[in-house]
Amino acid sequence: QVQLVESGGGLVQTGHSLRLSCAASARTFSTYGMAWFRQAPGKEREFVAAIGRVGVSTYYGDSVKGRFTISRDNNENTLYLQMDSVKPEDTAVYSCAASTYFHGGNYFETDTYTYWGQGTQVNVSS
């Protein structure tokens, strides 16, 4: 089992940057595929980005491609999301998730992920 704790959210202006972190409790962090999802008020949860176990394979949702970068540090058991050129529509609660069933065909599905963090709020002002 793994516990996930996000941090780094807050208020940021349009066009600026923000870096989210997700600290994992498991010493087996490197065995999990990881992802970021977000949910805005009144909307469904949306896939943002995912990364394979060793950090080589990365995947992005269309709305963030070219602006956000996902990465991980398996020595520090931490997942990151670098958010650049943010827009007001990026406002949402961002959650990290972990999966032992992760592969190139299911990384974007919420059902793939067993463990979820509580989320961190990101607000982008226009």
LINDA-V819665 format. One record per helix or strand of 2 or more residues. SS is the DSSP state (2 for helix, 1 for strand). FROM is the first residue (numbers start at 1). LEN is the number of residues. Records with the same first field share a line. If there is no record, write none. Layout:
# LINDA-V819665
SS = FROM-LEN, FROM-LEN
This chain:
# LINDA-V819665
1 = 4-4, 10-4, 18-7, 33-7, 46-6, 58-3, 68-6, 78-6, 92-8, 115-2, 120-6
2 = 29-3, 88-3, 110-3
